[in-house]
Amino acid sequence: MSLPQKVLSAALVSLVLVSSQRVEAEPQAPSVREREVMSLTGAVLGPTPMVEDLRSLVDEVGGRATGSEANRRAVEWALERFGEAGVSVKAEPFRMPSLWLEQGASATVQGKGVRFSPRVAAMPFSAATPKNGLTAPLIDLGRGTEADHARVGAKVKGAFVLVETDELRDVDGLFREYAEAVGIEARAVAAGAAGVVYMGSRPGNQLYRHNVSTGAKNTRPMMVMERDGARRAQRLLRAGTALTLSAALDLKTGGPYEARNVIGEIRGTTKPDEVVVLGAHLDSWDLGGGALDNGANVAMLIDLARQMRRLGLKPARTIRFALWNGEEQGLYGSAGYVRSHAAELDGHVMALSVDIGCGRINGFFTNGRPPLVPLVDRALAPVAGLGPFTQVDVPVVGTDNLDFMLSGVANLIANQESATYGPNYHARSDEFEQCDARTLRGNAAVVGSLAWGFATMEERLGRQGRAEVEALMKATDLPQQLRSFNLWDEWQEGKRGGFADKQVTPSPR
């Protein structure tokens, strides 16, 4: 049973305010900033177009891989939403290094007295098969470990290797998948495999996109096979039945092209050259509608901008609402922004990424900047009743904070409860129903308070220099994370991080 929306909104606002007030003999009148935060959080907790925007993006535009027609429609959709809200907005071009889209994928498993056609999905950056498909022996490679290769030996060469997976249940399992794929794929390619076939890890036989670990450098067909079909093939192989796999992957690929980010802006009044960036990625993979990843947070940022304009709120610093493209294929939209805005980065006070679906925000990753923690705590104080919040000061790779972190800009990632995120990640099941509207509105209030705090507080952290970023590399597992996302070489080659301007000098932490 649920309360009517207006009653729910009032109750939540009351909870926020009561929980965040100090107990005093006489009530103190709220400050101007507190009144502004109260009005903003109250607005997004109430009946706004946020949830309808999410439905429209997911149902009417759908999956929107960068480079696709749906992605171009998504850009126009976002420009229209910001424009209708009276928010200054533009589409900013950036360079995508390569095009990759699936146009069709099929597979048939055959053996003595056996023939079936499980559903498959090409992994992003898979190589295409010949037009008429590719047929090769299918072998059981277990988990794809070194011990499994020693067991199978020369049979890997020229064969499709079937790799077993655990069923994915949470975000920790997702990051484990990414980390393990690096070694699995490197060993298979080194052993001469014709291609890699992962047993689908999502429940309910959901297909999904999981990037090949070497990105566009990959030279092999790689795919995910629905879990039940892959388990059937595995049982047959382990019972001694020889199998072949015929796969046809029809892909649209190409060289560099131009894509566009959507940047909305509410200009600051007293410190307009100091910028707070609030980011969520507009692109998604194409099997589902991209609600969790990351349409929900796109809709949230648009609504925050809408309500700030409607309420006439005027931040001291400029707030930019960045809807990134190219995130799924290598975080290229945010990297493009960092390059094109390199001359302004010294004025960037904070860059936030919200990208873990619709689970409750329970704090923020502060990415190796300890002095950032008390500033986040202060910004969240007005919404303490929506907590508790815990800040985690470790660097995290995998979303659009990265190039800000590598450029020395203070950056945050919203840390969210898993909810339905892991099992539906990049999957056919990532649709509108995966998001809980009440939680989404609560998250909007949290992000609104955070944003307004950083846009109005006197304190700010200076930009770090390259030496300080390199010190963070040495002190943490950041290099390993960059390698697991196929980004280490780009950092080493100077393609990541906004230090092209030699005049940039380290700032105090």
Number of C-alpha atoms within 10 A of each C-alpha: 3 6 9 8 13 12 11 15 22 14 14 21 23 15 15 22 18 15 17 16 16 10 10 7 6 6 9 10 8 11 9 9 16 17 13 20 24 21 16 23 28 22 22 26 26 20 13 15 15 26 21 11 21 25 21 16 26 24 16 14 18 24 28 26 26 28 22 17 11 19 25 17 16 25 22 13 18 25 20 13 17 23 15 11 16 15 22 16 20 17 17 16 17 21 15 22 15 16 18 20 21 19 10 13 18 18 21 16 20 19 17 8 6 12 13 14 14 17 19 29 24 31 24 23 28 28 23 22 20 12 10 11 16 18 20 17 20 28 23 23 26 17 18 25 17 12 12 13 19 10 12 14 12 13 19 23 17 16 22 30 26 26 22 20 17 12 14 19 18 17 19 11 16 17 15 11 16 17 17 15 20 17 16 19 23 14 16 24 18 10 17 16 21 22 27 26 25 23 26 28 24 23 16 12 18 22 27 29 19 24 21 26 26 19 18 20 12 17 15 21 23 30 32 24 26 23 25 16 19 24 17 13 28 22 13 16 17 12 9 8 15 16 20 18 25 19 27 22 27 20 21 13 16 11 9 11 13 13 23 24 25 24 23 26 19 22 20 20 12 13 15 16 18 21 26 25 23 25 25 29 28 31 31 27 27 23 21 25 27 34 32 31 30 27 32 32 28 28 27 26 25 23 25 23 24 23 21 22 15 14 12 10 16 19 24 21 25 24 26 22 25 28 29 29 33 28 22 25 23 21 21 23 32 27 26 25 21 21 21 15 13 16 13 13 23 20 17 24 23 27 25 26 24 29 23 27 28 29 20 23 26 17 22 23 22 25 24 23 22 14 14 21 19 11 17 22 18 15 23 26 22 26 29 20 19 23 17 11 19 15 21 19 17 15 22 20 20 17 20 30 29 25 27 25 27 25 25 26 27 27 29 32 26 21 22 20 17 18 18 20 24 21 24 26 28 27 23 20 23 30 23 21 11 19 22 16 16 17 15 24 26 24 26 25 29 28 24 27 26 23 24 25 23 24 27 19 15 8 10 17 17 18 25 22 20 18 12 18 19 13 10 19 16 11 11 13 13 20 17 15 19 18 17 21 19 18 22 17 12 13 14 10 8 11 16 24 23 27 20 14 9 6 7 17 14 15 13 10 15
